[in-house]
Amino acid sequence: MNVDYRVGDIVQMKKTHPCGSDRWEVLRTGVDFRIRCMGCGRVVLLPRPKFLKGVRKKQAAADSPEEV
């Protein structure tokens, strides 16, 4: 299953963060993914393969940018 992830997406990871939350906001995509914990606000940088392996599901999609 190939899912596109965009900045602003909310994803659920397989492992929970030490604060107890498993929901993360995508801050940056590319070779690495920068994600922010929705529970405590901690920011983590993960390599793309580790991020894709750890994602359980995409919970909320970011609004698509409006074309001008």
trRosetta pair geometry for C-beta under 8 A, 3 or more apart (Angstrom, degrees):
i j d omega theta_ij theta_ji phi_ij phi_ji
3 55 7.9 -124 61 114 134 149
3 58 5.9 -165 170 -23 147 133
5 9 5.3 -121 -157 43 76 154
5 11 7.0 -15 -126 -59 123 134
5 26 5.5 175 167 -99 110 166
5 29 5.6 167 96 -102 95 131
5 33 7.3 3 104 -118 148 128
5 55 8.0 -134 -75 -93 138 161
5 58 7.1 -158 -101 -100 84 123
6 9 5.4 113 58 -32 65 109
6 26 6.8 130 93 89 31 139
6 29 6.8 -72 -123 -16 28 145
6 61 7.3 52 42 -163 114 81
6 62 5.0 -114 96 39 112 125
7 26 5.8 -133 -119 112 35 94
7 27 6.4 24 -139 -167 91 22
7 28 6.6 18 -97 -87 104 30
7 29 6.5 -124 -54 -6 74 98
7 62 6.3 28 93 -44 49 171
8 25 7.0 -25 -144 -169 27 99
8 26 6.6 -32 32 67 24 88
8 62 2.9 87 92 -106 117 129
8 63 7.3 -63 132 27 152 62
9 25 7.3 155 82 -153 41 54
9 26 4.6 19 54 20 88 124
9 58 6.0 -43 -178 -149 123 106
9 60 6.8 172 -158 90 54 60
9 61 5.7 -20 -113 -129 89 45
9 62 5.2 -81 -57 -20 58 93
10 23 5.9 1 -177 -172 104 102
10 24 7.2 158 -155 80 57 38
10 25 5.7 -30 -98 -96 69 66
10 26 7.8 -137 -73 0 23 81
10 38 7.0 38 -140 -65 109 139
10 58 7.5 113 80 -169 53 61
10 59 4.7 -56 104 67 101 104
10 60 4.1 30 37 45 115 98
11 23 7.4 158 81 -152 36 55
11 24 5.4 -24 63 64 85 90
11 26 6.5 63 -6 -44 113 100
11 35 7.4 -67 47 -130 115 135
11 55 5.2 -52 179 -134 133 106
11 56 7.7 143 170 46 84 67
11 57 7.1 -177 -155 96 70 36
11 58 5.4 -41 -104 -108 80 56
11 59 6.5 164 -114 7 21 86
12 22 5.4 41 -160 125 79 101
12 23 5.8 -32 -97 -95 69 64
12 24 7.8 151 -99 19 21 78
12 55 7.4 97 74 -163 50 65
12 56 4.6 -53 103 61 95 112
12 57 5.2 10 45 54 110 76
12 58 7.9 -152 15 -79 77 12
12 59 5.5 88 -30 -42 98 113
13 16 7.6 155 82 -86 99 30
13 17 7.9 80 56 -42 134 81
13 22 5.3 -138 56 -171 75 81
13 23 7.9 -172 9 -85 80 17
13 24 5.9 43 -26 -2 113 123
13 54 5.1 -1 -152 149 99 101
13 55 6.2 -62 -107 -105 60 42
13 56 6.2 114 -174 -3 11 94
14 22 7.8 -127 86 -158 6 123
14 54 5.4 -124 22 -161 101 60
14 55 7.5 40 -24 80 85 4
14 56 5.1 137 -72 -60 63 98
15 22 7.3 -175 104 -122 28 100
15 54 6.6 -53 17 -151 95 108
16 20 6.1 -12 170 -156 130 27
16 21 6.7 153 -159 80 88 22
16 22 4.5 -69 -102 -71 72 93
17 20 7.0 -34 74 32 76 23
17 21 5.2 -5 40 63 115 75
17 22 6.9 -179 0 -86 77 42
17 24 8.0 123 -43 -72 125 100
17 37 4.9 29 -56 -121 173 133
17 39 6.2 -171 66 40 131 130
17 40 7.0 -141 124 20 140 113
17 42 6.9 166 -164 51 142 129
19 37 6.4 106 37 157 133 147
19 39 4.3 170 109 113 127 132
19 40 4.1 -166 -73 -30 165 124
19 42 7.4 169 -14 0 131 122
20 39 6.1 166 67 -142 74 161
21 24 8.0 131 127 -61 108 64
21 37 5.6 120 77 -176 128 97
21 38 5.5 -153 175 67 146 78
21 39 2.8 -167 -19 -33 138 124
21 40 7.0 -167 17 -6 128 77
22 56 7.6 17 156 14 124 135
23 37 7.7 97 82 -162 58 54
23 38 4.1 -28 99 28 103 137
23 39 7.3 121 53 -35 87 83
23 59 6.6 -35 -128 18 105 154
24 35 4.2 25 167 170 128 123
24 36 6.4 150 -161 70 75 37
24 37 5.9 -42 -104 -98 80 41
24 38 6.4 -141 -90 -18 24 89
24 44 7.9 -59 -136 42 136 112
25 35 6.6 155 74 -160 41 70
25 36 4.7 -17 56 57 98 96
25 38 6.1 109 -26 -73 92 89
26 29 6.4 22 174 -59 124 93
26 33 6.4 -61 -137 -165 94 106
26 34 7.7 101 -168 77 54 56
26 35 5.7 -37 -102 -103 47 83
26 62 7.8 -96 60 -35 107 124
27 34 4.3 -62 73 103 106 100
27 35 6.3 176 9 -99 89 24
27 36 5.6 79 -41 -20 121 101
27 43 6.9 -15 10 -137 156 110
28 32 7.2 19 107 98 114 82
28 33 6.6 166 86 -154 69 39
28 34 3.8 42 33 28 108 108
29 33 5.9 2 -112 -109 54 80
30 33 7.6 168 43 -74 58 50
30 48 7.6 -113 106 -67 38 115
31 47 7.3 -39 151 -145 73 70
31 48 5.9 -99 -174 -23 35 118
32 45 5.4 14 166 -177 130 95
32 46 6.6 158 -164 80 79 36
32 47 5.7 -55 -108 -104 77 40
32 48 6.5 -110 -93 -39 25 73
33 45 7.4 162 83 -154 43 50
33 46 5.1 -17 61 64 93 91
33 47 7.9 29 17 120 79 8
33 48 6.3 111 -23 -96 95 55
33 51 4.1 67 28 -87 141 164
34 43 6.3 6 -178 -176 97 103
34 44 7.4 168 -152 85 53 40
34 45 5.2 -21 -99 -100 76 75
34 46 8.0 165 -87 20 28 67
35 43 7.3 167 87 -151 36 58
35 44 5.6 -19 63 62 85 88
35 46 6.7 -3 10 10 112 112
35 51 7.3 150 -26 -125 130 117
36 41 6.3 -16 -176 -155 106 44
36 42 7.1 163 -153 81 60 37
36 43 5.1 -26 -97 -96 78 74
36 44 7.9 162 -90 17 30 70
37 40 5.2 8 99 47 131 77
37 41 6.2 -46 69 8 86 11
37 42 4.6 27 16 48 124 84
37 43 7.8 -127 5 -67 77 31
37 44 7.4 66 -38 -6 92 108
46 50 4.9 -125 -178 89 104 111
46 51 4.3 130 104 -63 126 92
46 54 7.3 -80 -171 31 160 140
47 50 4.9 80 62 14 84 107
47 51 6.9 -157 89 -9 38 90
48 51 5.7 -60 -144 38 29 111
48 52 6.1 24 163 -16 68 109
49 52 5.9 -57 -143 39 29 107
49 53 6.2 27 159 -17 64 110
50 53 5.8 -57 -145 39 28 111
50 54 6.1 19 158 -14 63 117
51 54 6.0 -70 -146 43 25 105
51 55 6.5 33 159 -36 66 103
52 55 6.2 -43 -144 15 30 113
55 58 7.4 14 178 -59 127 69
58 61 6.7 43 154 -73 122 77
